[in-house]
Amino acid sequence: MIALLALLAGACQPMPHPFEAEDKTANPLLAVKDGVGVAVAPIAGLPSVFSRRLGEAVAGALRDAEIPAAFDVRNRGSYLVMGSASAAPRGPEAELEVGWVVFAPSGETVGSFTIRDRVPADALDDDANGPPPGSLAAMAQRSVVKLAKLVREEPIVEVAQPGILIGPIEGAPGDGAVSLKRALEFVLRASDVPLVAPDNPKALTLVCTIALSTPVEGQQKIAIRWVLKLPDGRELGAVKQENAVPAGSLDRVWGGTALLVAEAAYDGIVALYEKAPDVLAH
């Protein structure tokens, strides 16, 4: 099955929906599962640039902890992380207090906590960029130590029924091979699709190949092909995604794009997975 999708990503613009189809009637991957992962909202009470930088740093630290996350992207299936800041001047510094609240996809509160830190007083000016990068990263990391405990996914466990083993992701630029695998594991696990270890004899292996075209006028095409294989190596089927992306935009960190790709591929992959019992029975 082929999904022709248009990536609307762009730097310094509102968060896009990069794997949403232009032709909603013809796209077989239209009915994508509601997004899962973690959405970090802008932090209230901070200057806009500081709020964005801290939110992006927290989302990045969550991804470093192998938890798919994005800043200012919200789906009905996402955990939502919201922060609210207050500050008290202390001479050239200010004592910053950020209260974090984590909401489950259902809207129920999962937990909350408060982090305190010191920042330069001028980092809180309306036109300021916030603290230096090192201080900002440390602040985000301290928050993520607690956030991760509230949204951490369960480890892979063995199951008797056929399950999916996510195999190699080849050809991905930047950190795509790692980020995309983590994102897909998160999406499948959140929907109770069993994931299995490599030595499971009933494993249905999902492999992926990614190809990027030569840049033309600042754009390049990305083609993603997912193949689900039966335990004996036969191909059960494939799911394809094709998109136009800004040239070089995936050369380093995929960030929230990995989660959006996984979400868009979900229905096609699960449709193949659900065919497996009938195929294996014959």
N, C-alpha and C positions, 0 to 999 in steps of 0.2 A: 504494500500500500504506500502511496506517495503523498506527502503533505507539502504543498508549495506555500511557504510561509515568508512573511516579510519582516525583517528585523528593523525596528524603528528606533534603535538605540542611538544616543548621541550624548556627548559630554556636556555637562552643565545644563541639562534640560530636565524636565519632570521625568520621573521614573517611567520607562516605557513598558510595553507588553511585547517583547521582541519576538516571540514565537506564536503570535496570534495571526490567524489566517486572514487574508484579504477577502477571499471568496468563502463565506461562511456556509454556503449551501453545498459546496462540492468537496470541502476538505474532510477527509475521513478521520482526521484527528481533532475535529472541532470540539467534541464533547470532552475536553480534557478535564481530568479530575481537579477539584478545587485544590489550589496550591497548598503545599505543606512546607514546613521549614520554620524559620524564625524571621519575623519582620521587626526591625528596630525603628521605632517612630522618632521624629525629631524631638529633642529634649526641650521641654518647656522651661522657661525662665532663664535661658541663655541667649546671648546675641546670635543672630541667625547663622553666621559663619562658624562660630564655636559649636553651636548645636549640631550643624551638619558634620563637622569634622569629628566630633565625639561620637555621633551616631554611626558614621562610617567606620571609625576605629573599632567600635564595639562589634559591629557586624563582621569586620575583618578578623578580629580576635576569636569570634565564635567559629568562623570558618577554619581558622588555624587549629581550633579544638575539634575539628571534624564534624561540625554542626552546620549544615547549610543555612545561610543567613544573608539577608540583604537589608540595606537601609532604605526606608520609606517606600517599601513595596508591601502591599497587604492583600492577601487572599482570604477567603472565608475559612480555608483550612490551615492557616498559619497560626503559630504561636505569635502573640504580640507582646513586644517589650516596650514599655513606656517609662520615660524618666522625667522627673521634675526637679529642677535645681533651685537652690537658694544660696546666697553668699553673704558673709559678714566681713567687712573690711578689717584688716589687721596691719595697718601701716602700709608698707609697699606690697604686702601680700593680702590675699583674701582667703578666708576659709570657705571652701565650696562644699556643699552637701547635696548629693544627688540621691533622691529616692527612686528606686526601681520597682516596678510592678510587672509581673509576668501573667498574661492571660492565655488560657487554653483556647484552641479553636472554637470551643463551645461558648466562650465568653466568660467562663468561670475563672476566678483568680487562682493561679497556681501557687504564687508566693510573692513576697516582697522583702526588700532589704534596703539599707542605706549605706552609701559609701561617702567617706569624708576625705577631702584632699585640700592642699594649699596650692594656689595658683597666683601668678603675678596679678596685682590689682588691676593693671591696665588691660589684662586679658578679658576683662568683663565689660570693657567699653563697647558701646553699640556698634562701632565700626572696626572692632578688633577681630583678629583671627583666632583668638584663644591662646593657650599655652604653647610652648615649643613642641615639636613633634615627639621628642622623647618623653616628655612629661605627659603628653596626651596619650601616647601608647601605653604607658605605665598605668594611667588612670583607667583606661579601657580594660586592660588586662586584669586589674583588681576587681572590676565589676564582673567580668566574664567568669572568673573563678567561681562566683556564686550563681551567675545566670546559667552556666552549663549544667549545674546540678539540677536545675529546675526543668530543663528541656532535653536533657541527654537521652538519646535513643537507647533501646536495649541491645545487648550484643547478639550476634548471630547464634542461634541454637539449632541443634539437629532436630529434624522432623522426619516422621516416617513417610509422609507423602512426597511426591516430587516437588522440589523447590528450585529456585533460581540461584545459580552461581553467576555473579557478575565477573566476567573474564576480562581479557585485555581490551583497553581502549587505545587504538593505534592512530597515529597521525595527528593527535591533538596538539596545537601549539600551546605555549605557556604552561600553566598548571592544569590544563583541561583534563588530562587523563586522571589526575587525582581528584579534582573538584567535581567532575562529572560523575565519577564512580560514587563518591560520597553522597552526592545529591540524589542519585538514583536509588541507592540503598535506603536513604531516608524516606523517599517517596513511596517505595514499595513496602517498606516496613510499616509505615504509618497506615497503610491500607491492608495490613495483615497478609500480604503476599509473603510466603515463607522464603527466607534466604538460607542457603546451605553452604557448608564448608567444601573446599575443593575435593576432599576424599569421599564425598557422598556419592554412592554409585547411581543414585536416581537423579542426580543434578541435571537440570536443564541449563545449559551454559549460554549466557548472553554476551555476545562480543560486539564490538563497535569499531568502525573505521571512519575516520574523518579526513576530508580532503578540502584544501583551500586553493582557490584559483589565484592567478596572478592579479595583483591590484590593477584596477582600471578606473581612472578618474576618482580616486579616493575610496573606492569600494572594492570588495572582493566577495566571491561567492563561497559559502561553506556548505558542504554536503556531508550529512551525518547518516550513516547506515547501521542500524541495529539488526543483528541476526540472532535468533534463538535456536539453539541446537539441541537435539535429542541426546540422551546419554550415549548412543552409539555413534554420534557425530553427524547424523543427518540434519539438514536444515529444516526446521519446522516452518520458518517464514521470516520475513524481514519487514522492518519499518524504516522509512526514509524521511529525512527532513532536509530541505534546501532553503537557504536564506542568503540575503545580501547583508553584509556587515561592513562598518567602516574599516578601511584597510588598517591592519595592525592592532585592532582593538582587542583581539584575543591573544596577542603575543606574550602577554605576561600573566596577569591575574584575571580569571574568569568571573570571580565574585558571584553576584546574584544571577548572572546569565546561566551558570551551570544548573541552578535550581529550575529556572524557567525552561531550559531545554529538557530536563528530566520530566517536568510536569507535562510538557507538550507530547512527549513520547509515551507517556504512561499508558493511555488507553490502548494504543496499538500493541504495546508489549504485553499487556495483560490479556488482550484478545488472543494473542498467540499462545500464551501460557494456558489459557482455558481450553484450547484445542488439544493440548498435549495428552490428556487421559484417553480421549477417543483414538488418537493416532497410535498411542502405545498399546492400546488394546487389540489392535489389528496387525 
